[in-house]
Amino acid sequence: MRDELLTIGRFARLCRLSVKQLRHYDDTGLLAPVRVDAGTGYRSYAPEQARDALTIALLRDMGLPLSGEARYLFRAGSVLGDLSRIEREAMRALSRLGSEARA
């Protein structure tokens, strides 16, 4: 599994997010990395987390503040907004991740 993990920088680029955003999502409990190196503090993400990262970004882009109820709804697995748009964005990101992994 270790070979499948992505550094925070690579994951951020593939999901079109900033490293700062991903750190914020981790700090607020929205999207925790699957691994944090105890010595360096480096965060690593699994390709499967792209869907969650894109969902959070889409909710933010739609103007929904990611606090309080929205945070609870996201953690509970509810999807707000346009489901087909979220699905398309997630599939594009997963496709990019797959292409990068094969390269």
N, CA, C and O atoms as CSV, one atom per row, in Angstrom:
chain,resi,resn,atom,element,x,y,z
A,1,MET,N,N,0.826,-1.198,0.000
A,1,MET,CA,C,0.000,0.000,0.000
A,1,MET,C,C,0.866,1.257,0.000
A,1,MET,O,O,0.467,2.283,-0.550
A,2,ARG,N,N,2.036,1.185,0.606
A,2,ARG,CA,C,2.881,2.365,0.717
A,2,ARG,C,C,3.201,2.963,-0.650
A,2,ARG,O,O,3.237,4.185,-0.798
A,3,ASP,N,N,3.438,2.100,-1.666
A,3,ASP,CA,C,3.759,2.584,-3.002
A,3,ASP,C,C,2.587,3.304,-3.655
A,3,ASP,O,O,2.784,4.106,-4.567
A,4,GLU,N,N,1.381,3.027,-3.202
A,4,GLU,CA,C,0.197,3.642,-3.781
A,4,GLU,C,C,-0.078,5.027,-3.201
A,4,GLU,O,O,-0.881,5.775,-3.759
A,5,LEU,N,N,0.559,5.376,-2.115
A,5,LEU,CA,C,0.288,6.653,-1.462
A,5,LEU,C,C,0.953,7.795,-2.211
A,5,LEU,O,O,2.002,7.635,-2.836
A,6,LEU,N,N,0.306,8.957,-2.128
A,6,LEU,CA,C,0.787,10.158,-2.805
A,6,LEU,C,C,1.226,11.183,-1.771
A,6,LEU,O,O,0.609,11.314,-0.714
A,7,THR,N,N,2.286,11.904,-2.079
A,7,THR,CA,C,2.691,13.001,-1.201
A,7,THR,C,C,1.613,14.070,-1.235
A,7,THR,O,O,0.796,14.105,-2.155
A,8,ILE,N,N,1.608,14.932,-0.247
A,8,ILE,CA,C,0.602,15.987,-0.197
A,8,ILE,C,C,0.699,16.897,-1.424
A,8,ILE,O,O,-0.323,17.350,-1.940
A,9,GLY,N,N,1.911,17.164,-1.889
A,9,GLY,CA,C,2.083,18.018,-3.061
A,9,GLY,C,C,1.513,17.403,-4.321
A,9,GLY,O,O,0.821,18.069,-5.090
A,10,ARG,N,N,1.804,16.130,-4.529
A,10,ARG,CA,C,1.293,15.441,-5.722
A,10,ARG,C,C,-0.228,15.309,-5.661
A,10,ARG,O,O,-0.915,15.530,-6.658
A,11,PHE,N,N,-0.751,14.951,-4.489
A,11,PHE,CA,C,-2.198,14.824,-4.319
A,11,PHE,C,C,-2.881,16.167,-4.560
A,11,PHE,O,O,-3.931,16.225,-5.199
A,12,ALA,N,N,-2.291,17.241,-4.053
A,12,ALA,CA,C,-2.848,18.582,-4.251
A,12,ALA,C,C,-2.900,18.937,-5.732
A,12,ALA,O,O,-3.918,19.438,-6.210
A,13,ARG,N,N,-1.821,18.684,-6.462
A,13,ARG,CA,C,-1.795,18.990,-7.900
A,13,ARG,C,C,-2.841,18.186,-8.661
A,13,ARG,O,O,-3.548,18.723,-9.513
A,14,LEU,N,N,-2.934,16.908,-8.352
A,14,LEU,CA,C,-3.877,16.059,-9.071
A,14,LEU,C,C,-5.329,16.415,-8.784
A,14,LEU,O,O,-6.198,16.227,-9.635
A,15,CYS,N,N,-5.591,16.930,-7.583
A,15,CYS,CA,C,-6.959,17.321,-7.213
A,15,CYS,C,C,-7.220,18.804,-7.463
A,15,CYS,O,O,-8.321,19.300,-7.224
A,16,ARG,N,N,-6.189,19.508,-7.950
A,16,ARG,CA,C,-6.280,20.948,-8.198
A,16,ARG,C,C,-6.655,21.728,-6.935
A,16,ARG,O,O,-7.509,22.614,-6.943
A,17,LEU,N,N,-5.986,21.359,-5.871
A,17,LEU,CA,C,-6.116,22.042,-4.593
A,17,LEU,C,C,-4.723,22.506,-4.187
A,17,LEU,O,O,-3.724,22.081,-4.767
A,18,SER,N,N,-4.664,23.371,-3.197
A,18,SER,CA,C,-3.357,23.783,-2.700
A,18,SER,C,C,-2.970,22.909,-1.508
A,18,SER,O,O,-3.822,22.322,-0.841
A,19,VAL,N,N,-1.681,22.842,-1.264
A,19,VAL,CA,C,-1.187,22.124,-0.094
A,19,VAL,C,C,-1.773,22.762,1.159
A,19,VAL,O,O,-2.129,22.065,2.109
A,20,LYS,N,N,-1.869,24.076,1.159
A,20,LYS,CA,C,-2.433,24.795,2.304
A,20,LYS,C,C,-3.879,24.358,2.564
A,20,LYS,O,O,-4.272,24.167,3.715
A,21,GLN,N,N,-4.672,24.200,1.491
A,21,GLN,CA,C,-6.055,23.747,1.657
A,21,GLN,C,C,-6.095,22.350,2.269
A,21,GLN,O,O,-6.876,22.092,3.186
A,22,LEU,N,N,-5.258,21.453,1.764
A,22,LEU,CA,C,-5.252,20.093,2.302
A,22,LEU,C,C,-4.837,20.071,3.767
A,22,LEU,O,O,-5.399,19.314,4.559
A,23,ARG,N,N,-3.865,20.889,4.131
A,23,ARG,CA,C,-3.468,20.963,5.547
A,23,ARG,C,C,-4.627,21.479,6.398
A,23,ARG,O,O,-4.863,20.991,7.503
A,24,HIS,N,N,-5.346,22.469,5.870
A,24,HIS,CA,C,-6.507,23.011,6.583
A,24,HIS,C,C,-7.585,21.936,6.739
A,24,HIS,O,O,-8.160,21.787,7.817
A,25,TYR,N,N,-7.857,21.191,5.674
A,25,TYR,CA,C,-8.858,20.120,5.748
A,25,TYR,C,C,-8.450,19.072,6.786
A,25,TYR,O,O,-9.304,18.530,7.487
A,26,ASP,N,N,-7.168,18.791,6.886
A,26,ASP,CA,C,-6.682,17.852,7.898
A,26,ASP,C,C,-6.847,18.454,9.292
A,26,ASP,O,O,-7.351,17.792,10.200
A,27,ASP,N,N,-6.428,19.693,9.461
A,27,ASP,CA,C,-6.502,20.347,10.772
A,27,ASP,C,C,-7.929,20.469,11.289
A,27,ASP,O,O,-8.160,20.418,12.497
A,28,THR,N,N,-8.894,20.632,10.375
A,28,THR,CA,C,-10.293,20.788,10.784
A,28,THR,C,C,-11.050,19.465,10.813
A,28,THR,O,O,-12.229,19.432,11.164
A,29,GLY,N,N,-10.383,18.380,10.447
A,29,GLY,CA,C,-11.020,17.076,10.510
A,29,GLY,C,C,-11.854,16.700,9.305
A,29,GLY,O,O,-12.558,15.691,9.335
A,30,LEU,N,N,-11.792,17.490,8.243
A,30,LEU,CA,C,-12.577,17.173,7.047
A,30,LEU,C,C,-11.947,16.077,6.202
A,30,LEU,O,O,-12.659,15.223,5.673
A,31,LEU,N,N,-10.640,16.086,6.067
A,31,LEU,CA,C,-9.961,15.103,5.220
A,31,LEU,C,C,-8.579,14.814,5.804
A,31,LEU,O,O,-7.626,15.564,5.587
A,32,ALA,N,N,-8.494,13.739,6.530
A,32,ALA,CA,C,-7.217,13.362,7.140
A,32,ALA,C,C,-6.413,12.507,6.171
A,32,ALA,O,O,-6.982,11.670,5.470
A,33,PRO,N,N,-5.110,12.700,6.120
A,33,PRO,CA,C,-4.276,11.827,5.289
A,33,PRO,C,C,-4.319,10.407,5.847
A,33,PRO,O,O,-4.593,10.205,7.030
A,34,VAL,N,N,-4.048,9.428,4.990
A,34,VAL,CA,C,-4.055,8.043,5.467
A,34,VAL,C,C,-2.794,7.720,6.262
A,34,VAL,O,O,-2.759,6.758,7.029
A,35,ARG,N,N,-1.769,8.529,6.070
A,35,ARG,CA,C,-0.520,8.295,6.797
A,35,ARG,C,C,0.163,9.627,7.081
A,35,ARG,O,O,0.218,10.505,6.219
A,36,VAL,N,N,0.679,9.766,8.291
A,36,VAL,CA,C,1.514,10.911,8.652
A,36,VAL,C,C,2.799,10.335,9.234
A,36,VAL,O,O,2.770,9.607,10.226
A,37,ASP,N,N,3.914,10.664,8.615
A,37,ASP,CA,C,5.207,10.165,9.075
A,37,ASP,C,C,5.502,10.747,10.453
A,37,ASP,O,O,5.490,11.964,10.637
A,38,ALA,N,N,5.763,9.883,11.405
A,38,ALA,CA,C,5.999,10.322,12.783
A,38,ALA,C,C,7.236,11.198,12.913
A,38,ALA,O,O,7.268,12.100,13.750
A,39,GLY,N,N,8.242,10.949,12.107
A,39,GLY,CA,C,9.483,11.715,12.203
A,39,GLY,C,C,9.437,13.055,11.504
A,39,GLY,O,O,9.922,14.056,12.030
A,40,THR,N,N,8.852,13.075,10.317
A,40,THR,CA,C,8.867,14.296,9.508
A,40,THR,C,C,7.554,15.061,9.520
A,40,THR,O,O,7.530,16.259,9.236
A,41,GLY,N,N,6.458,14.377,9.848
A,41,GLY,CA,C,5.148,15.012,9.789
A,41,GLY,C,C,4.577,15.060,8.381
A,41,GLY,O,O,3.511,15.637,8.167
A,42,TYR,N,N,5.275,14.456,7.413
A,42,TYR,CA,C,4.798,14.460,6.023
A,42,TYR,C,C,3.491,13.690,5.926
A,42,TYR,O,O,3.345,12.601,6.483
A,43,ARG,N,N,2.545,14.281,5.206
A,43,ARG,CA,C,1.243,13.659,5.005
A,43,ARG,C,C,1.236,12.894,3.685
A,43,ARG,O,O,1.807,13.345,2.692
A,44,SER,N,N,0.581,11.724,3.686
A,44,SER,CA,C,0.421,10.925,2.476
A,44,SER,C,C,-1.053,10.602,2.293
A,44,SER,O,O,-1.768,10.325,3.256
A,45,TYR,N,N,-1.493,10.642,1.050
A,45,TYR,CA,C,-2.896,10.415,0.711
A,45,TYR,C,C,-3.037,9.235,-0.236
A,45,TYR,O,O,-2.143,8.958,-1.036
A,46,ALA,N,N,-4.164,8.543,-0.141
A,46,ALA,CA,C,-4.481,7.452,-1.056
A,46,ALA,C,C,-5.247,8.028,-2.244
A,46,ALA,O,O,-6.005,8.984,-2.081
A,47,PRO,N,N,-5.061,7.463,-3.428
A,47,PRO,CA,C,-5.799,7.949,-4.605
A,47,PRO,C,C,-7.313,7.967,-4.386
A,47,PRO,O,O,-8.008,8.826,-4.927
A,48,GLU,N,N,-7.819,7.027,-3.600
A,48,GLU,CA,C,-9.258,6.953,-3.352
A,48,GLU,C,C,-9.793,8.174,-2.607
A,48,GLU,O,O,-11.001,8.411,-2.607
A,49,GLN,N,N,-8.922,8.944,-1.978
A,49,GLN,CA,C,-9.356,10.128,-1.238
A,49,GLN,C,C,-9.660,11.311,-2.152
A,49,GLN,O,O,-10.171,12.333,-1.692
A,50,ALA,N,N,-9.354,11.184,-3.434
A,50,ALA,CA,C,-9.614,12.281,-4.372
A,50,ALA,C,C,-11.094,12.642,-4.394
A,50,ALA,O,O,-11.443,13.819,-4.489
A,51,ARG,N,N,-11.952,11.656,-4.310
A,51,ARG,CA,C,-13.396,11.913,-4.334
A,51,ARG,C,C,-13.797,12.828,-3.173
A,51,ARG,O,O,-14.532,13.796,-3.368
A,52,ASP,N,N,-13.315,12.521,-1.974
A,52,ASP,CA,C,-13.637,13.350,-0.817
A,52,ASP,C,C,-13.051,14.750,-0.952
A,52,ASP,O,O,-13.711,15.737,-0.625
A,53,ALA,N,N,-11.818,14.838,-1.431
A,53,ALA,CA,C,-11.179,16.148,-1.602
A,53,ALA,C,C,-11.963,17.006,-2.585
A,53,ALA,O,O,-12.176,18.194,-2.342
A,54,LEU,N,N,-12.389,16.416,-3.685
A,54,LEU,CA,C,-13.152,17.168,-4.685
A,54,LEU,C,C,-14.532,17.543,-4.173
A,54,LEU,O,O,-15.031,18.625,-4.483
A,55,THR,N,N,-15.151,16.674,-3.402
A,55,THR,CA,C,-16.460,16.989,-2.827
A,55,THR,C,C,-16.356,18.186,-1.896
A,55,THR,O,O,-17.187,19.092,-1.954
A,56,ILE,N,N,-15.349,18.198,-1.044
A,56,ILE,CA,C,-15.140,19.330,-0.134
A,56,ILE,C,C,-14.917,20.611,-0.934
A,56,ILE,O,O,-15.503,21.649,-0.626
A,57,ALA,N,N,-14.071,20.535,-1.957
A,57,ALA,CA,C,-13.783,21.719,-2.777
A,57,ALA,C,C,-15.032,22.217,-3.496
A,57,ALA,O,O,-15.251,23.425,-3.584
A,58,LEU,N,N,-15.844,21.310,-4.005
A,58,LEU,CA,C,-17.067,21.717,-4.700
A,58,LEU,C,C,-18.055,22.376,-3.749
A,58,LEU,O,O,-18.684,23.374,-4.099
A,59,LEU,N,N,-18.194,21.825,-2.554
A,59,LEU,CA,C,-19.088,22.434,-1.566
A,59,LEU,C,C,-18.607,23.842,-1.224
A,59,LEU,O,O,-19.408,24.770,-1.111
A,60,ARG,N,N,-17.311,23.991,-1.063
A,60,ARG,CA,C,-16.739,25.311,-0.776
A,60,ARG,C,C,-16.983,26.265,-1.940
A,60,ARG,O,O,-17.367,27.417,-1.735
A,61,ASP,N,N,-16.758,25.781,-3.173
A,61,ASP,CA,C,-16.955,26.617,-4.359
A,61,ASP,C,C,-18.412,27.027,-4.546
A,61,ASP,O,O,-18.695,28.068,-5.139
A,62,MET,N,N,-19.332,26.214,-4.044
A,62,MET,CA,C,-20.756,26.548,-4.136
A,62,MET,C,C,-21.166,27.539,-3.053
A,62,MET,O,O,-22.328,27.937,-2.969
A,63,GLY,N,N,-20.202,27.931,-2.228
A,63,GLY,CA,C,-20.483,28.936,-1.209
A,63,GLY,C,C,-20.972,28.369,0.107
A,63,GLY,O,O,-21.393,29.125,0.983
A,64,LEU,N,N,-20.927,27.063,0.266
A,64,LEU,CA,C,-21.369,26.450,1.507
A,64,LEU,C,C,-20.221,26.478,2.508
A,64,LEU,O,O,-19.185,25.856,2.270
A,65,PRO,N,N,-20.382,27.179,3.614
A,65,PRO,CA,C,-19.300,27.204,4.601
A,65,PRO,C,C,-19.093,25.807,5.176
A,65,PRO,O,O,-20.051,25.122,5.531
A,66,LEU,N,N,-17.855,25.402,5.260
A,66,LEU,CA,C,-17.550,24.050,5.721
A,66,LEU,C,C,-17.343,24.028,7.227
A,66,LEU,O,O,-16.272,23.686,7.728
A,67,SER,N,N,-18.393,24.401,7.922
A,67,SER,CA,C,-18.355,24.366,9.375
A,67,SER,C,C,-19.739,23.978,9.863
A,67,SER,O,O,-20.699,23.954,9.093
A,68,GLY,N,N,-19.829,23.685,11.109
A,68,GLY,CA,C,-21.118,23.366,11.696
A,68,GLY,C,C,-21.835,22.226,10.997
A,68,GLY,O,O,-21.309,21.119,10.884
A,69,GLU,N,N,-23.050,22.513,10.526
A,69,GLU,CA,C,-23.898,21.489,9.932
A,69,GLU,C,C,-23.295,20.887,8.671
A,69,GLU,O,O,-23.393,19.679,8.454
A,70,ALA,N,N,-22.672,21.718,7.836
A,70,ALA,CA,C,-22.095,21.213,6.587
A,70,ALA,C,C,-21.005,20.190,6.889
A,70,ALA,O,O,-20.909,19.166,6.212
A,71,ARG,N,N,-20.195,20.458,7.887
A,71,ARG,CA,C,-19.137,19.526,8.270
A,71,ARG,C,C,-19.750,18.211,8.759
A,71,ARG,O,O,-19.270,17.131,8.417
A,72,TYR,N,N,-20.801,18.310,9.552
A,72,TYR,CA,C,-21.479,17.111,10.045
A,72,TYR,C,C,-22.075,16.317,8.891
A,72,TYR,O,O,-21.946,15.094,8.843
A,73,LEU,N,N,-22.727,17.008,7.962
A,73,LEU,CA,C,-23.342,16.328,6.823
A,73,LEU,C,C,-22.293,15.640,5.968
A,73,LEU,O,O,-22.505,14.518,5.507
A,74,PHE,N,N,-21.164,16.302,5.753
A,74,PHE,CA,C,-20.124,15.677,4.943
A,74,PHE,C,C,-19.599,14.427,5.638
A,74,PHE,O,O,-19.437,13.385,5.003
A,75,ARG,N,N,-19.338,14.523,6.907
A,75,ARG,CA,C,-18.829,13.362,7.642
A,75,ARG,C,C,-19.845,12.231,7.669
A,75,ARG,O,O,-19.477,11.056,7.683
A,76,ALA,N,N,-21.118,12.586,7.677
A,76,ALA,CA,C,-22.160,11.564,7.708
A,76,ALA,C,C,-22.335,10.910,6.346
A,76,ALA,O,O,-23.090,9.945,6.220
A,77,GLY,N,N,-21.653,11.417,5.326
A,77,GLY,CA,C,-21.717,10.821,4.004
A,77,GLY,C,C,-22.769,11.427,3.106
A,77,GLY,O,O,-22.934,10.969,1.975
A,78,SER,N,N,-23.489,12.440,3.559
A,78,SER,CA,C,-24.476,13.083,2.705
A,78,SER,C,C,-23.768,13.941,1.673
A,78,SER,O,O,-22.727,14.531,1.961
A,79,VAL,N,N,-24.319,14.013,0.485
A,79,VAL,CA,C,-23.748,14.846,-0.564
A,79,VAL,C,C,-24.735,15.960,-0.851
A,79,VAL,O,O,-25.904,15.717,-1.153
A,80,LEU,N,N,-24.244,17.188,-0.753
A,80,LEU,CA,C,-25.067,18.352,-1.022
A,80,LEU,C,C,-24.750,18.875,-2.407
A,80,LEU,O,O,-23.631,18.731,-2.900
A,81,GLY,N,N,-25.735,19.477,-3.023
A,81,GLY,CA,C,-25.495,20.076,-4.335
A,81,GLY,C,C,-25.780,19.119,-5.462
A,81,GLY,O,O,-26.531,18.157,-5.301
A,82,ASP,N,N,-25.198,19.374,-6.567
A,82,ASP,CA,C,-25.435,18.628,-7.801
A,82,ASP,C,C,-24.629,17.334,-7.799
A,82,ASP,O,O,-23.409,17.355,-7.965
A,83,LEU,N,N,-25.309,16.216,-7.611
A,83,LEU,CA,C,-24.623,14.932,-7.481
A,83,LEU,C,C,-23.901,14.523,-8.753
A,83,LEU,O,O,-22.804,13.968,-8.689
A,84,SER,N,N,-24.491,14.785,-9.891
A,84,SER,CA,C,-23.832,14.377,-11.133
A,84,SER,C,C,-22.556,15.182,-11.367
A,84,SER,O,O,-21.580,14.646,-11.891
A,85,ARG,N,N,-22.550,16.457,-10.986
A,85,ARG,CA,C,-21.346,17.276,-11.132
A,85,ARG,C,C,-20.233,16.756,-10.221
A,85,ARG,O,O,-19.079,16.647,-10.634
A,86,ILE,N,N,-20.588,16.443,-9.006
A,86,ILE,CA,C,-19.608,15.915,-8.065
A,86,ILE,C,C,-19.039,14.597,-8.589
A,86,ILE,O,O,-17.832,14.363,-8.528
A,87,GLU,N,N,-19.913,13.748,-9.099
A,87,GLU,CA,C,-19.465,12.461,-9.635
A,87,GLU,C,C,-18.513,12.650,-10.808
A,87,GLU,O,O,-17.477,11.988,-10.873
A,88,ARG,N,N,-18.848,13.543,-11.735
A,88,ARG,CA,C,-17.980,13.788,-12.895
A,88,ARG,C,C,-16.612,14.290,-12.461
A,88,ARG,O,O,-15.590,13.816,-12.957
A,89,GLU,N,N,-16.586,15.246,-11.537
A,89,GLU,CA,C,-15.311,15.786,-11.065
A,89,GLU,C,C,-14.477,14.704,-10.375
A,89,GLU,O,O,-13.264,14.625,-10.572
A,90,ALA,N,N,-15.125,13.891,-9.582
A,90,ALA,CA,C,-14.407,12.823,-8.890
A,90,ALA,C,C,-13.845,11.814,-9.885
A,90,ALA,O,O,-12.707,11.366,-9.740
A,91,MET,N,N,-14.621,11.461,-10.875
A,91,MET,CA,C,-14.159,10.494,-11.870
A,91,MET,C,C,-12.991,11.050,-12.683
A,91,MET,O,O,-12.059,10.316,-13.011
A,92,ARG,N,N,-13.035,12.341,-13.009
A,92,ARG,CA,C,-11.913,12.961,-13.726
A,92,ARG,C,C,-10.641,12.901,-12.889
A,92,ARG,O,O,-9.566,12.582,-13.398
A,93,ALA,N,N,-10.772,13.208,-11.608
A,93,ALA,CA,C,-9.600,13.179,-10.727
A,93,ALA,C,C,-9.056,11.760,-10.591
A,93,ALA,O,O,-7.842,11.555,-10.609
A,94,LEU,N,N,-9.937,10.793,-10.456
A,94,LEU,CA,C,-9.486,9.406,-10.352
A,94,LEU,C,C,-8.811,8.957,-11.637
A,94,LEU,O,O,-7.828,8.217,-11.600
A,95,SER,N,N,-9.331,9.399,-12.763
A,95,SER,CA,C,-8.716,9.069,-14.045
A,95,SER,C,C,-7.312,9.666,-14.137
A,95,SER,O,O,-6.378,9.001,-14.586
A,96,ARG,N,N,-7.166,10.933,-13.706
A,96,ARG,CA,C,-5.848,11.573,-13.696
A,96,ARG,C,C,-4.890,10.813,-12.782
A,96,ARG,O,O,-3.730,10.593,-13.128
A,97,LEU,N,N,-5.390,10.415,-11.614
A,97,LEU,CA,C,-4.548,9.674,-10.678
A,97,LEU,C,C,-4.108,8.344,-11.285
A,97,LEU,O,O,-2.954,7.941,-11.138
A,98,GLY,N,N,-5.026,7.670,-11.965
A,98,GLY,CA,C,-4.689,6.403,-12.609
A,98,GLY,C,C,-3.663,6.586,-13.700
A,98,GLY,O,O,-2.736,5.786,-13.827
A,99,SER,N,N,-3.818,7.641,-14.497
A,99,SER,CA,C,-2.857,7.925,-15.564
A,99,SER,C,C,-1.482,8.221,-14.992
A,99,SER,O,O,-0.472,7.759,-15.524
A,100,GLU,N,N,-1.439,8.991,-13.907
A,100,GLU,CA,C,-0.164,9.315,-13.267
A,100,GLU,C,C,0.492,8.059,-12.689
A,100,GLU,O,O,1.711,7.899,-12.753
A,101,ALA,N,N,-0.322,7.182,-12.131
A,101,ALA,CA,C,0.221,5.969,-11.522
A,101,ALA,C,C,0.816,5.041,-12.574
A,101,ALA,O,O,1.800,4.349,-12.310
A,102,ARG,N,N,0.221,5.026,-13.769
A,102,ARG,CA,C,0.724,4.173,-14.846
A,102,ARG,C,C,1.954,4.765,-15.515
A,102,ARG,O,O,2.733,4.038,-16.132
A,103,ALA,N,N,2.138,6.083,-15.401
A,103,ALA,CA,C,3.273,6.748,-16.078
A,103,ALA,C,C,4.590,6.478,-15.398
A,103,ALA,O,O,5.628,6.965,-15.846
